[in-house]
Amino acid sequence: MYEAQNGPAVWKFLWRENDATGKRLRRTAVIGTVEQYPTEDLALSAVNGLSVSINEACNRQHSRSIFFGDLIGHYRQTELCDRSEWYSEATKVIYTEFLKTWIQPHCGKLDIRDVRTIVVENWLRQLRRKDGSPLANTTKTKIRSLNLFNCRVVC
């Protein structure tokens, strides 16, 4: 909360970002007055949408393309390899099949910065077996729960 020189106290949201030359800049946005948001919790909830749009702009810089296929390859080498003890052998086989059958063909050529939660959710709803019947919801849930979709390498 900041005391205004002429008027009521206000809540401000502060962040830093890089400009086009890479120089760090301090940014400020007024969220609202203390009358509008009497508690810090209310002010923080009001800032949620703003912080999402700020993070969208600064955390997804397209300086170098990283394809989802690269992440899949890394996941196979680190999480699904023989020396990894994180998953059982049966889980490694199932996850490898998920990667080969559904994930790599659809997501492999996508820039990782373009993979969004809502896009993944919509894609999962459309998944079908080879015979055209819908994929079981439990299988979709297992595909979604792969650490591959939960990692935030570039976010």
C-alpha positions in Angstrom: 0.0 0.0 0.0 1.3 3.4 -0.9 0.2 6.8 0.5 -0.8 9.0 -2.4 0.3 12.7 -2.2 -3.1 14.0 -3.3 -5.9 11.6 -2.5 -6.5 8.2 -0.8 -3.9 5.5 -0.3 -3.5 3.1 -3.2 -2.3 -0.4 -3.9 0.5 -0.7 -6.5 1.8 -3.7 -8.3 5.6 -3.6 -8.9 7.6 -5.8 -11.3 10.7 -5.7 -13.5 11.1 -6.6 -17.1 13.7 -6.3 -19.8 13.3 -3.8 -22.7 14.3 -4.6 -26.3 17.9 -4.0 -25.5 18.0 -6.2 -22.4 18.0 -3.3 -19.9 16.1 -4.0 -16.7 13.1 -1.7 -16.2 11.0 -1.2 -13.1 7.3 -1.1 -13.9 4.4 0.0 -11.7 0.6 -0.3 -12.0 -2.0 1.1 -9.6 -4.4 -1.6 -8.7 -6.9 0.5 -6.9 -7.5 2.5 -3.7 -7.6 1.2 -0.2 -11.3 2.0 -0.2 -11.8 -0.3 -3.2 -9.6 -3.1 -1.8 -9.6 -2.8 2.0 -7.4 -5.8 2.6 -4.1 -7.0 1.0 -5.8 -10.3 0.0 -8.5 -8.4 -2.0 -5.8 -6.3 -3.7 -3.8 -9.5 -4.5 -6.8 -11.1 -6.0 -7.4 -8.0 -8.1 -3.9 -8.2 -9.5 -4.1 -11.9 -10.7 -5.2 -11.0 -14.2 -2.6 -8.3 -14.6 0.2 -10.7 -13.4 -0.9 -13.3 -15.9 -0.7 -10.8 -18.8 2.7 -9.5 -17.5 4.1 -13.0 -17.3 2.7 -13.9 -20.7 4.7 -11.1 -22.2 8.0 -11.4 -20.4 8.3 -15.2 -19.8 7.6 -16.3 -23.2 10.2 -14.5 -25.2 10.8 -16.1 -28.6 14.6 -15.7 -28.6 15.2 -19.3 -29.6 12.7 -21.9 -30.7 12.5 -24.9 -28.4 10.2 -27.6 -29.8 8.0 -29.8 -27.7 9.7 -32.7 -29.5 13.0 -31.6 -27.8 11.3 -31.8 -24.4 10.0 -35.2 -25.3 13.5 -36.4 -26.2 14.9 -35.0 -22.9 12.0 -36.6 -21.0 12.8 -40.0 -22.6 16.5 -39.7 -21.9 16.1 -38.6 -18.2 12.8 -40.0 -16.9 12.2 -43.1 -19.0 15.7 -44.4 -19.4 16.8 -47.8 -17.9 18.9 -46.1 -15.1 16.0 -44.0 -14.0 14.3 -45.3 -10.8 11.6 -42.7 -10.7 9.0 -44.9 -12.5 8.4 -48.6 -12.5 9.3 -50.5 -15.7 5.6 -50.9 -16.6 5.0 -47.2 -16.2 8.0 -46.5 -18.5 6.5 -48.7 -21.2 3.1 -47.1 -20.9 4.5 -43.5 -21.0 6.8 -44.4 -23.9 3.7 -45.6 -25.8 1.8 -42.5 -24.9 4.6 -40.4 -26.3 4.9 -42.4 -29.5 1.2 -42.8 -30.2 -0.4 -39.5 -29.2 2.0 -36.8 -27.9 4.9 -36.8 -30.4 2.7 -36.8 -33.5 0.6 -34.0 -32.3 2.9 -31.8 -30.2 6.4 -32.7 -31.5 6.7 -29.8 -33.9 5.1 -27.2 -31.7 7.2 -24.5 -30.1 7.1 -25.2 -26.4 6.0 -21.6 -25.8 2.8 -22.2 -27.7 1.7 -25.1 -25.6 -1.0 -23.8 -23.3 -3.1 -25.6 -20.7 -6.3 -24.9 -22.5 -4.8 -26.2 -25.8 -3.7 -29.4 -24.1 -7.1 -29.9 -22.5 -9.0 -29.4 -25.8 -6.6 -31.8 -27.5 -7.1 -34.4 -24.8 -10.9 -34.2 -25.3 -10.4 -35.0 -29.0 -8.2 -38.0 -28.6 -9.5 -41.2 -30.3 -8.3 -44.8 -30.5 -7.3 -46.2 -33.9 -10.8 -47.6 -34.4 -12.3 -44.1 -33.9 -13.8 -44.6 -30.5 -13.1 -42.1 -27.7 -10.1 -42.7 -25.6 -11.0 -43.5 -22.0 -11.0 -40.6 -19.6 -8.6 -42.5 -17.3 -6.1 -42.8 -20.1 -6.5 -39.1 -20.9 -5.8 -38.3 -17.3 -2.7 -40.4 -17.3 -1.4 -38.6 -20.5 -2.1 -35.2 -18.9 -0.4 -36.2 -15.7 2.9 -36.9 -17.4 5.5 -34.6 -15.9 6.1 -33.5 -19.4 3.0 -31.4 -19.4 3.6 -30.1 -15.8 7.1 -28.9 -16.3 7.8 -25.3 -16.9 11.1 -25.2 -18.7 10.4 -21.8 -20.3 7.6 -20.4 -18.2 
